[in-house]
């Protein structure tokens, strides 16, 4: 029987709100409008709501699944308990690889933004080395430090970047919202796949669930965080629809950053530089939590301390940033992350829930027999 995690390493249920929301709002918030409006035009805001409702369902399923984990454990203990040491361990390694891929996607996407908008002459390895060195320091501090970063990653950008998005409403063309319901429900569901990467992040709950005090009571905060994420995306897409026309937005790689250029301050010429700089607080918690989750999987599987596996995983990420520098490569790993994340939360977690339910029913039936 595994020893319970000491209280000094746990966080209050309320902090799940910040952890979930901080991981969901990432670099995808800067660019999700273009593929979404290309698919369903002015009805894109409906897709945002539809994807948000689906995320609520997947969060509910995860809590149902994790409530059955032995000794209040995580996805690794679930795998080993219900699927066996070897097969369950293999699936846990797959989850670890997904967490690393998620960290690589966010890191490389943000480095691309910095190189295009701020420092075009600097190399990828320099930014990568700085970020990964800071990640090493943060992850060594433990999960409470990572959760603290998530709090700042929500509060500061919300107080600084979010108000800037309303300045373009001065030039809004509200007729761009018409006609409403111009696309079928099937088209809206198909387009919701474009929002996969934007809502992903709550699947990290599969690893940090044991680090939450009275974890089942945190479910309402996870749903509240997802609801707030949906609200943020809804505001961004509505402002984008009324500010850009559908042809114009197809020529913009990061429409949200272009919106940030609208506010005018006498002593700041390039407001988007400020936004990109503050966005470090949005990106950094995602990278640190993803890396922490990967090291936690290693510790659970192989009994290797996180401080020992951490340098190895960071070196893998560093090599990945050096090998995948082209825009096409970055878009490809983003697509891989979105697809794998969708399969994880929409296919694998429901199947695992069913498998756990069947195993428990069979065991209960066998125990009742004389």
SULDAUR-V826942 format. One record per helix or strand of 2 or more residues. SS is the DSSP state (A for helix, B for strand). FROM is the first residue (numbers start at 0). TO is the last residue. If there is no record, write none. Layout:
BEGIN
ss: {SS | SS}
from: {FROM | FROM}
to: {TO | TO}
END
This chain:
BEGIN
ss: {A | A | A | A | A | A | A | A | A | A | A | A | A | A | A | A | A | A | A | A}
from: {6 | 12 | 26 | 31 | 69 | 74 | 84 | 123 | 142 | 166 | 173 | 184 | 201 | 214 | 245 | 254 | 270 | 279 | 305 | 326}
to: {8 | 23 | 29 | 65 | 71 | 82 | 116 | 139 | 163 | 170 | 176 | 198 | 210 | 242 | 248 | 258 | 277 | 301 | 322 | 367}
END
